[in-house]
Amino acid sequence: MGMVQTTSLSLISTLYADNLLKYIGYLETGAGLGNASGPIIGSSLFALGGYSLPFWSFCGIFVLLFFSSLIILPPDRKEDKESLVGSIIMAGT
């Protein structure tokens, strides 16, 4: 889950620079609620469907979130695409 939180922080800092702390607070609140409710939901799914149901449920939620992010998130900006070459050069040094 570390990669999801890192990506979320990057998106928040890019899209909501004017209200950065507010949206980071929302992200951390969601992460805390997920950490608190995750074991309860996971054990309930295990009791309902056995070992594989929690994993398939998680997979389904991630696929749903992926396609919803394609619809909800704004398209790339042109100035961000121009910095790709510079990012590759800087990563190699």
PAGUDO-141414 format. One record per atom (N, C-alpha, C): residue in three letters; x, y, z. Coordinates in steps of 0.02 Angstrom, whole numbers, padded with zeros to 5 digits, always signed. Atoms other than C-alpha are relative to their C-alpha. Layout:
BEGIN
ALAXYZ;...
***
This chain:
BEGIN
MET+00041-00060+00000;MET+00000+00000+00000;MET+00043+00063+00000;GLY-00043-00059+00000;GLY+00150+00115+00010;GLY+00001+00036-00067;MET-00001-00032+00066;MET+00148+00144-00177;MET-00064+00040-00012;VAL+00063-00036+00009;VAL-00035+00198-00170;VAL+00003+00065+00038;GLN-00003-00061-00040;GLN-00004+00324-00032;GLN+00050+00050-00030;THR-00049-00044+00032;THR+00150+00394-00120;THR-00030+00032-00062;THR+00033-00027+00059;THR+00052+00414-00281;THR-00054+00050+00019;SER+00052-00046-00023;SER-00092+00494-00187;SER+00028+00066+00024;LEU-00032-00063-00022;LEU+00023+00620-00104;LEU+00026+00040-00059;SER-00023-00034+00060;SER+00098+00662-00273;SER-00057+00034-00036;LEU+00058-00029+00033;LEU-00073+00690-00350;LEU-00028+00058+00039;ILE+00026-00054-00041;ILE-00130+00795-00204;ILE+00044+00062-00005;SER-00045-00058+00004;SER+00024+00906-00211;SER-00003+00033-00068;THR+00004-00028+00067;THR+00002+00929-00398;THR-00067+00034-00013;LEU+00067-00025+00017;LEU-00186+00955-00409;LEU-00028+00050+00050;TYR+00029-00042-00052;TYR-00224+01041-00244;TYR+00054+00037+00039;ALA-00055-00034-00034;ALA-00071+01146-00205;ALA-00025+00056+00046;ASP+00025-00055-00042;ASP-00179+01286-00132;ASP-00030-00025+00066;ASN+00028+00029-00061;ASN-00264+01171-00003;ASN+00036-00065+00018;LEU-00040+00061-00008;LEU-00123+01046+00020;LEU-00012-00034+00066;LEU+00006+00031-00066;LEU-00139+01016+00207;LEU-00069-00029+00012;LYS+00068+00025-00007;LYS-00327+00995+00199;LYS-00008-00068-00033;TYR+00008+00063+00037;TYR-00318+00857+00069;TYR+00047-00055+00025;ILE-00043+00050-00032;ILE-00171+00771+00152;ILE-00034-00026+00064;GLY+00038+00021-00058;GLY-00278+00768+00309;GLY-00055-00050-00019;TYR+00050+00048+00023;TYR-00417+00683+00211;TYR+00031-00067-00017;LEU-00034+00062+00018;LEU-00294+00556+00143;LEU+00020-00039+00062;GLU-00022+00034-00061;GLU-00224+00516+00315;GLU-00059-00026+00041;THR+00059+00024-00034;THR-00398+00503+00390;THR-00027-00063-00033;GLY+00021+00060+00035;GLY-00447+00379+00256;GLY+00046-00058+00012;ALA-00048+00054-00014;ALA-00288+00280+00285;ALA-00010-00027+00071;GLY+00012+00023-00069;GLY-00322+00274+00472;GLY-00063-00040+00007;LEU+00063+00038-00002;LEU-00501+00218+00448;LEU+00008-00067-00034;GLY-00012+00063+00034;GLY-00443+00086+00325;GLY+00041-00048+00043;ASN-00041+00043-00044;ASN-00311+00021+00446;ASN-00041-00025+00059;ALA+00041+00022-00057;ALA-00441+00013+00585;ALA-00054-00050-00021;SER+00056+00043+00020;SER-00580-00069+00485;SER+00022-00059-00044;GLY-00023+00053+00045;GLY-00474-00179+00370;GLY+00000-00070+00030;PRO+00002+00067-00029;PRO-00449-00325+00489;PRO-00071-00026+00013;ILE+00070+00021-00012;ILE-00634-00328+00532;ILE-00033-00022-00065;ILE+00030+00017+00065;ILE-00688-00327+00350;ILE+00033-00063-00029;GLY-00036+00058+00026;GLY-00553-00452+00300;GLY-00020-00065+00035;SER+00019+00061-00036;SER-00598-00576+00437;SER-00073-00018-00014;SER+00070+00014+00018;SER-00783-00558+00394;SER-00004-00033-00068;LEU-00001+00031+00066;LEU-00748-00596+00212;LEU+00029-00071+00002;PHE-00028+00067-00008;PHE-00641-00744+00264;PHE-00052-00048+00029;ALA+00051+00043-00030;ALA-00783-00811+00371;ALA-00056-00016-00051;LEU+00053+00011+00049;LEU-00906-00790+00226;LEU+00022-00045-00058;GLY-00018+00035+00061;GLY-00806-00860+00081;GLY+00065-00037+00001;GLY-00062+00037-00003;GLY-00646-00938+00141;GLY+00061+00043-00014;TYR-00065-00034+00006;TYR-00465-00896+00108;TYR+00004+00048-00059;SER-00010-00040+00061;SER-00481-00824-00068;SER-00047+00060-00006;LEU+00047-00055+00008;LEU-00631-00708-00047;LEU+00029+00069+00019;PRO-00029-00066-00013;PRO-00535-00565+00039;PRO+00046+00024-00056;PHE-00045-00020+00053;PHE-00406-00567-00100;PHE-00037+00019-00064;TRP+00039-00017+00060;TRP-00533-00570-00241;TRP-00040+00065+00010;SER+00035-00063-00015;SER-00632-00431-00156;SER+00047+00059-00008;PHE-00050-00053+00006;PHE-00475-00325-00143;PHE+00018+00013-00073;CYS-00015-00007+00071;CYS-00436-00359-00326;CYS-00056+00036-00036;GLY+00057-00033+00032;GLY-00611-00308-00379;GLY-00004+00074+00018;ILE+00002-00070-00021;ILE-00603-00147-00278;ILE+00055+00039-00037;PHE-00054-00035+00034;PHE-00435-00102-00355;PHE-00015+00010-00074;VAL+00019-00008+00071;VAL-00499-00132-00533;VAL-00052+00054-00006;LEU+00051-00052+00001;LEU-00651-00025-00495;LEU+00030+00069+00011;LEU-00033-00064-00013;LEU-00541+00114-00424;LEU+00043+00022-00059;PHE-00041-00017+00058;PHE-00426+00105-00575;PHE-00042+00033-00054;PHE+00042-00027+00054;PHE-00566+00132-00700;PHE-00035+00065+00021;SER+00031-00063-00023;SER-00650+00266-00593;SER+00052+00057+00000;SER-00051-00052+00002;SER-00484+00360-00581;SER+00012+00024-00071;LEU-00006-00022+00069;LEU-00474+00362-00771;LEU-00054+00050-00018;ILE+00056-00045+00015;ILE-00642+00451-00773;ILE+00005+00064+00042;ILE+00003-00056-00046;ILE-00623+00565-00621;ILE+00060+00047-00006;LEU-00061-00042+00000;LEU-00442+00626-00631;LEU+00005+00040-00064;PRO-00007-00041+00060;PRO-00404+00768-00751;PRO+00056-00027-00045;PRO-00052+00024+00046;PRO-00298+00734-00907;PRO+00067+00033+00016;ASP-00067-00028-00010;ASP-00111+00766-00909;ASP+00005+00069-00030;ARG-00014-00066+00028;ARG-00050+00942-00937;ARG+00060-00006-00046;LYS-00054+00004+00048;LYS+00068+00974-01082;LYS+00068+00016+00031;GLU-00065-00017-00029;GLU+00203+01054-00975;GLU+00028-00057+00042;ASP-00024+00057-00037;ASP+00211+00896-00870;ASP+00031-00052-00047;LYS-00027+00049+00047;LYS+00243+00788-01024;LYS+00068+00021-00026;GLU-00064-00023+00025;GLU+00388+00897-01080;GLU+00057-00013+00050;SER-00052+00011-00050;SER+00480+00865-00917;SER+00019-00074+00006;LEU-00015+00072-00004;LEU+00483+00676-00945;LEU+00073-00014-00019;VAL-00069+00011+00021;VAL+00650+00683-01039;VAL+00048+00024+00055;GLY-00042-00026-00053;GLY+00726+00790-00902;GLY+00000-00046+00061;SER+00004+00046-00056;SER+00664+00668-00770;SER+00042-00063-00013;ILE-00039+00060+00016;ILE+00744+00521-00860;ILE+00074+00015+00004;ILE-00071-00019-00002;ILE+00909+00613-00879;ILE+00023+00008+00073;MET-00019-00010-00070;MET+00910+00663-00695;MET+00001-00065+00038;ALA+00001+00064-00035;ALA+00867+00486-00640;ALA+00063-00040-00017;GLY-00060+00037+00020;GLY+01019+00419-00735;GLY+00064+00027+00028;THR-00062-00029-00026;THR+01143+00536-00653;THR+00007-00010+00074;
***
